Amino acid sequence: MKNDTAINTFEVEKLFKEYCDENKMEFSEEKFKEFLKFLEIDFYDWIKENLTHFQSLK
Protein backbone atom coordinates (compact mmCIF):
# COMPACT_ATOMS: atom_id res chain seq x y z
CA MET A 1 0.00 0.00 0.00
CA LYS A 2 1.32 3.44 -0.94
CA ASN A 3 1.58 5.89 1.95
CA ASP A 4 0.78 9.43 0.79
CA THR A 5 1.14 12.12 3.41
CA ALA A 6 1.24 15.89 3.30
CA ILE A 7 3.88 15.98 6.02
CA ASN A 8 7.15 14.06 5.85
CA THR A 9 7.43 12.79 9.42
CA PHE A 10 11.11 11.92 9.01
CA GLU A 11 11.93 15.55 8.20
CA VAL A 12 9.68 16.84 10.97
CA GLU A 13 11.36 14.54 13.48
CA LYS A 14 14.77 15.78 12.35
CA LEU A 15 13.67 19.40 12.86
CA PHE A 16 12.10 18.54 16.21
CA LYS A 17 15.31 16.89 17.41
CA GLU A 18 17.33 19.92 16.30
CA TYR A 19 14.92 22.17 18.18
CA CYS A 20 15.27 20.03 21.31
CA ASP A 21 19.06 20.16 21.08
CA GLU A 22 19.13 23.92 20.53
CA ASN A 23 16.79 24.52 23.45
CA LYS A 24 18.37 21.97 25.78
CA MET A 25 15.19 19.89 25.85
CA GLU A 26 15.16 16.14 26.15
CA PHE A 27 13.83 14.44 23.02
CA SER A 28 11.32 11.64 23.48
CA GLU A 29 9.10 9.72 21.10
CA GLU A 30 6.10 10.67 23.22
CA LYS A 31 6.84 14.40 22.94
CA PHE A 32 7.37 13.99 19.22
CA LYS A 33 4.03 12.19 18.81
CA GLU A 34 2.30 14.98 20.73
CA PHE A 35 3.94 17.52 18.43
CA LEU A 36 2.76 15.60 15.34
CA LYS A 37 -0.81 15.65 16.68
CA PHE A 38 -0.51 19.40 17.19
CA LEU A 39 0.77 19.84 13.63
CA GLU A 40 -2.09 17.77 12.25
CA ILE A 41 -4.69 19.97 13.97
CA ASP A 42 -2.90 23.12 12.84
CA PHE A 43 -2.62 21.80 9.28
CA TYR A 44 -6.35 21.08 9.00
CA ASP A 45 -7.21 24.48 10.51
CA TRP A 46 -4.91 26.10 7.95
CA ILE A 47 -6.63 24.23 5.11
CA LYS A 48 -10.10 25.26 6.33
CA GLU A 49 -9.05 28.91 6.53
CA ASN A 50 -7.61 28.77 3.04
CA LEU A 51 -10.74 27.11 1.66
CA THR A 52 -12.84 29.91 3.12
CA HIS A 53 -10.52 32.53 1.65
CA PHE A 54 -10.43 30.72 -1.70
CA GLN A 55 -14.23 30.62 -1.86
CA SER A 56 -14.47 34.35 -1.10
CA LEU A 57 -12.29 35.11 -4.16
CA LYS A 58 -14.87 33.64 -6.55
mmCIF file of the C-alpha atoms, coordinates in Angstrom:
data_MODEL
# 
_entry.id   MODEL 
# 
loop_
_atom_site.group_PDB 
_atom_site.id 
_atom_site.type_symbol 
_atom_site.label_atom_id 
_atom_site.label_alt_id 
_atom_site.label_comp_id 
_atom_site.label_asym_id 
_atom_site.label_entity_id 
_atom_site.label_seq_id 
_atom_site.pdbx_PDB_ins_code 
_atom_site.Cartn_x 
_atom_site.Cartn_y 
_atom_site.Cartn_z 
_atom_site.occupancy 
_atom_site.B_iso_or_equiv 
_atom_site.pdbx_formal_charge 
_atom_site.auth_seq_id 
_atom_site.auth_comp_id 
_atom_site.auth_asym_id 
_atom_site.auth_atom_id 
_atom_site.pdbx_PDB_model_num 
ATOM 1  C CA . MET A 1 1  ? 0.000   0.000  0.000  1.00 0.00 ? 1  MET A CA 1 
ATOM 2  C CA . LYS A 1 2  ? 1.316   3.439  -0.943 1.00 0.00 ? 2  LYS A CA 1 
ATOM 3  C CA . ASN A 1 3  ? 1.576   5.890  1.951  1.00 0.00 ? 3  ASN A CA 1 
ATOM 4  C CA . ASP A 1 4  ? 0.778   9.426  0.794  1.00 0.00 ? 4  ASP A CA 1 
ATOM 5  C CA . THR A 1 5  ? 1.141   12.121 3.411  1.00 0.00 ? 5  THR A CA 1 
ATOM 6  C CA . ALA A 1 6  ? 1.244   15.889 3.304  1.00 0.00 ? 6  ALA A CA 1 
ATOM 7  C CA . ILE A 1 7  ? 3.881   15.977 6.023  1.00 0.00 ? 7  ILE A CA 1 
ATOM 8  C CA . ASN A 1 8  ? 7.150   14.062 5.847  1.00 0.00 ? 8  ASN A CA 1 
ATOM 9  C CA . THR A 1 9  ? 7.425   12.793 9.420  1.00 0.00 ? 9  THR A CA 1 
ATOM 10 C CA . PHE A 1 10 ? 11.106  11.920 9.010  1.00 0.00 ? 10 PHE A CA 1 
ATOM 11 C CA . GLU A 1 11 ? 11.933  15.552 8.204  1.00 0.00 ? 11 GLU A CA 1 
ATOM 12 C CA . VAL A 1 12 ? 9.677   16.843 10.973 1.00 0.00 ? 12 VAL A CA 1 
ATOM 13 C CA . GLU A 1 13 ? 11.359  14.535 13.478 1.00 0.00 ? 13 GLU A CA 1 
ATOM 14 C CA . LYS A 1 14 ? 14.771  15.779 12.346 1.00 0.00 ? 14 LYS A CA 1 
ATOM 15 C CA . LEU A 1 15 ? 13.674  19.401 12.864 1.00 0.00 ? 15 LEU A CA 1 
ATOM 16 C CA . PHE A 1 16 ? 12.099  18.545 16.208 1.00 0.00 ? 16 PHE A CA 1 
ATOM 17 C CA . LYS A 1 17 ? 15.312  16.889 17.408 1.00 0.00 ? 17 LYS A CA 1 
ATOM 18 C CA . GLU A 1 18 ? 17.330  19.919 16.303 1.00 0.00 ? 18 GLU A CA 1 
ATOM 19 C CA . TYR A 1 19 ? 14.922  22.170 18.179 1.00 0.00 ? 19 TYR A CA 1 
ATOM 20 C CA . CYS A 1 20 ? 15.267  20.030 21.308 1.00 0.00 ? 20 CYS A CA 1 
ATOM 21 C CA . ASP A 1 21 ? 19.062  20.162 21.083 1.00 0.00 ? 21 ASP A CA 1 
ATOM 22 C CA . GLU A 1 22 ? 19.134  23.919 20.534 1.00 0.00 ? 22 GLU A CA 1 
ATOM 23 C CA . ASN A 1 23 ? 16.788  24.521 23.452 1.00 0.00 ? 23 ASN A CA 1 
ATOM 24 C CA . LYS A 1 24 ? 18.367  21.971 25.783 1.00 0.00 ? 24 LYS A CA 1 
ATOM 25 C CA . MET A 1 25 ? 15.189  19.888 25.850 1.00 0.00 ? 25 MET A CA 1 
ATOM 26 C CA . GLU A 1 26 ? 15.156  16.140 26.149 1.00 0.00 ? 26 GLU A CA 1 
ATOM 27 C CA . PHE A 1 27 ? 13.827  14.440 23.020 1.00 0.00 ? 27 PHE A CA 1 
ATOM 28 C CA . SER A 1 28 ? 11.324  11.636 23.481 1.00 0.00 ? 28 SER A CA 1 
ATOM 29 C CA . GLU A 1 29 ? 9.104   9.720  21.097 1.00 0.00 ? 29 GLU A CA 1 
ATOM 30 C CA . GLU A 1 30 ? 6.097   10.673 23.220 1.00 0.00 ? 30 GLU A CA 1 
ATOM 31 C CA . LYS A 1 31 ? 6.839   14.405 22.944 1.00 0.00 ? 31 LYS A CA 1 
ATOM 32 C CA . PHE A 1 32 ? 7.366   13.989 19.220 1.00 0.00 ? 32 PHE A CA 1 
ATOM 33 C CA . LYS A 1 33 ? 4.029   12.187 18.815 1.00 0.00 ? 33 LYS A CA 1 
ATOM 34 C CA . GLU A 1 34 ? 2.302   14.980 20.734 1.00 0.00 ? 34 GLU A CA 1 
ATOM 35 C CA . PHE A 1 35 ? 3.944   17.524 18.433 1.00 0.00 ? 35 PHE A CA 1 
ATOM 36 C CA . LEU A 1 36 ? 2.758   15.600 15.343 1.00 0.00 ? 36 LEU A CA 1 
ATOM 37 C CA . LYS A 1 37 ? -0.806  15.649 16.681 1.00 0.00 ? 37 LYS A CA 1 
ATOM 38 C CA . PHE A 1 38 ? -0.509  19.399 17.193 1.00 0.00 ? 38 PHE A CA 1 
ATOM 39 C CA . LEU A 1 39 ? 0.766   19.838 13.630 1.00 0.00 ? 39 LEU A CA 1 
ATOM 40 C CA . GLU A 1 40 ? -2.092  17.770 12.250 1.00 0.00 ? 40 GLU A CA 1 
ATOM 41 C CA . ILE A 1 41 ? -4.688  19.968 13.974 1.00 0.00 ? 41 ILE A CA 1 
ATOM 42 C CA . ASP A 1 42 ? -2.898  23.119 12.840 1.00 0.00 ? 42 ASP A CA 1 
ATOM 43 C CA . PHE A 1 43 ? -2.623  21.795 9.278  1.00 0.00 ? 43 PHE A CA 1 
ATOM 44 C CA . TYR A 1 44 ? -6.350  21.080 8.997  1.00 0.00 ? 44 TYR A CA 1 
ATOM 45 C CA . ASP A 1 45 ? -7.207  24.482 10.510 1.00 0.00 ? 45 ASP A CA 1 
ATOM 46 C CA . TRP A 1 46 ? -4.914  26.105 7.953  1.00 0.00 ? 46 TRP A CA 1 
ATOM 47 C CA . ILE A 1 47 ? -6.630  24.232 5.111  1.00 0.00 ? 47 ILE A CA 1 
ATOM 48 C CA . LYS A 1 48 ? -10.098 25.258 6.329  1.00 0.00 ? 48 LYS A CA 1 
ATOM 49 C CA . GLU A 1 49 ? -9.048  28.910 6.533  1.00 0.00 ? 49 GLU A CA 1 
ATOM 50 C CA . ASN A 1 50 ? -7.613  28.768 3.041  1.00 0.00 ? 50 ASN A CA 1 
ATOM 51 C CA . LEU A 1 51 ? -10.741 27.111 1.658  1.00 0.00 ? 51 LEU A CA 1 
ATOM 52 C CA . THR A 1 52 ? -12.839 29.906 3.119  1.00 0.00 ? 52 THR A CA 1 
ATOM 53 C CA . HIS A 1 53 ? -10.517 32.528 1.649  1.00 0.00 ? 53 HIS A CA 1 
ATOM 54 C CA . PHE A 1 54 ? -10.425 30.725 -1.698 1.00 0.00 ? 54 PHE A CA 1 
ATOM 55 C CA . GLN A 1 55 ? -14.230 30.624 -1.858 1.00 0.00 ? 55 GLN A CA 1 
ATOM 56 C CA . SER A 1 56 ? -14.468 34.350 -1.104 1.00 0.00 ? 56 SER A CA 1 
ATOM 57 C CA . LEU A 1 57 ? -12.292 35.108 -4.158 1.00 0.00 ? 57 LEU A CA 1 
ATOM 58 C CA . LYS A 1 58 ? -14.869 33.639 -6.551 1.00 0.00 ? 58 LYS A CA 1 
# 
